[in-house]
């Protein structure tokens, strides 16, 4: 079984939160945005968005740059690709596990 690197675990945990996925979608649509801009299209407060962006920044899914008093965020495509690859590998592992369980159950059913 393939074990993810600890940073992969943190990466997957970050994208597991639905609000963070919405923020990633918003950033992908805009290209770049501030927490205030993202709050305009969200039921979340600007402060909540800023906290979620901090988590995404720590795991490398977004990068920030200061422009005067504003902090602008954008998605790091390389990290998003890595998260997608990790999720695909995890899905494949679970598909294999479920197929094994199915074969065992069918084999047991036939032997009865």
C-alpha positions in Angstrom: 0.0 0.0 0.0 1.3 3.5 -0.8 1.6 5.8 2.1 1.4 9.6 1.4 4.1 11.9 2.6 3.1 13.9 5.6 2.7 17.0 3.5 0.3 15.1 1.2 -1.8 14.4 4.2 -1.9 18.1 5.1 -2.6 18.9 1.5 -5.6 16.5 1.3 -6.9 17.7 4.7 -6.8 21.3 3.4 -8.9 20.5 0.3 -11.3 18.3 2.3 -13.0 21.3 3.7 -15.8 22.5 1.4 -15.3 26.2 2.1 -11.7 25.9 1.0 -12.7 24.2 -2.2 -15.1 27.0 -2.9 -12.3 29.5 -2.3 -10.0 27.6 -4.7 -12.8 27.7 -7.3 -13.2 31.4 -6.8 -9.5 32.0 -7.2 -9.3 29.8 -10.2 -12.2 31.8 -11.8 -10.7 35.2 -10.9 -7.0 34.3 -11.3 -6.1 36.5 -8.3 -8.2 38.0 -5.5 -8.1 39.4 -2.0 -10.0 38.0 0.9 -12.4 41.0 0.6 -13.0 40.2 -3.1 -13.7 36.6 -2.3 -16.1 37.5 0.6 -18.3 39.4 -1.9 -19.2 36.1 -3.5 -19.4 34.0 -0.3 -21.6 33.6 2.7 -18.4 33.5 4.8 -17.0 36.6 6.5 -13.8 38.2 5.3 -12.1 37.0 8.5 -13.1 33.4 7.9 -11.9 33.6 4.4 -8.6 35.0 5.5 -8.2 32.1 7.9 -9.0 29.5 5.2 -6.6 31.2 2.8 -3.9 31.0 5.5 -4.4 27.2 5.7 -4.3 27.0 1.9 -1.2 29.1 1.9 0.6 27.0 4.5 0.1 23.8 2.5 1.2 25.6 -0.7 -2.1 25.5 -2.6 -2.2 29.3 -2.9 0.5 31.9 -2.9 0.1 35.4 -1.6 1.7 38.7 -2.6 1.4 42.0 -1.0 0.4 44.9 -3.2 0.3 48.0 -1.0 -2.1 47.3 1.8 -3.7 44.4 0.0 -2.7 40.8 0.1 -3.6 39.1 -3.2 -3.9 35.3 -3.5 -3.7 33.0 -6.5 -3.7 29.2 -6.9 -0.4 27.4 -7.3 -1.3 25.0 -10.2 1.7 22.7 -9.4 0.4 22.0 -5.9 -3.2 21.7 -7.1 -2.0 19.1 -9.6 -0.1 17.3 -6.8 -3.3 17.2 -4.6 -5.3 15.9 -7.6 -2.7 13.2 -8.2 -2.7 12.2 -4.5 -6.5 12.0 -4.5 -6.4 9.8 -7.6 -3.9 7.5 -6.0 -6.0 7.3 -2.9 -9.1 6.5 -4.9 -7.3 3.8 -6.8 -6.1 2.2 -3.5 -9.7 2.2 -2.2 -11.0 0.8 -5.5 -8.5 -2.1 -5.1 -9.6 -2.6 -1.4 -13.3 -2.7 -2.4 -12.6 -5.1 -5.2 -10.8 -7.4 -2.7 -13.7 -7.2 -0.3 -16.2 -8.0 -3.1 -14.2 -11.0 -4.3 -14.0 -12.3 -0.7 -17.7 -11.9 -0.2 -18.6 -13.5 -3.5 -16.2 -16.4 -2.8 -17.7 -16.9 0.7 -21.3 -16.8 -0.8 -20.4 -19.5 -3.4 -18.9 -21.7 -0.7 -22.1 -21.8 1.3 
